[in-house]
Amino acid sequence: MAYESHYGPGSRYGPHGVARPTPAPRRERAKDAVVVIAGWVALLWALEVIDAISGHSLDTFGITPREAGELRDIVPAAFMHFGFDHLAANSVPLLVLGFLAALSGIRRFLAVVAVIIVASGLGVWLTAPEHSATAGASGVVFGLFGYLLIRGFVDRRAGDVLVGLLVGAVYGSILWGVLPTTAGVSWQGHLFGLIGGVAAAFAFRRPRGV
């Protein structure tokens, strides 16, 4: 009995008859991206409300540098803010950049964000001034900016290159935030978040043809 071959350049099957993963429809990916990033920002606002009601008890999750016990605050610090103005300043760019990054897949997005949070938090822990406390999602914002800026070049995908150029044109001015020009602003978190985003673009590059 003869069997028809179902693999080829445009086939969903590989050369050994193993099905390749089928990308989710664009509309479904967009819906998932909206749900994840909107839920994330909503969580940040809920935490800040709790912080305000509790007399800013959650501010203790900020990172104090070079204290071993503070390493456990690297992750939660990315979800805490020192007031609603601080949170509002991060919310819009986080929504925009997070949505664009999540369009390529939620699992990849979460892995990228994890790398950014760890890189930014460790950078703060190692280099921030003594007796300071650092918290906020701005490290993630800078990381997502760096990730989107170079992702298309790393993956060699024209559409993502265009997205990166648009992101650079709209948000490029935030790069001043990696310089120690403003008192009370963690340029360390910004700088190491940016580095983490660039590193994540290489670590989670897409295989050719996917």
ABEGO torsion letter per residue (X at the ends): XBBBBABEAABABBAAGBBBBBBBBAAAAAAAAAAAAAAAAAAAAAAAAAAAAAGGAAAAABBBBGBAAAAAAAAAAAABBBEAAAAAAAAAAAAAAAAAAAAAEAAAAAAAAAAAAAAAAAAAAAABBBGBBBBEAAAAAAAAAAAAAAAAAAAGBAAAAAAAAAAAAAAAAAAAAABBABBGBBAAAAAAAAAAAAAAAAAABBBBGX
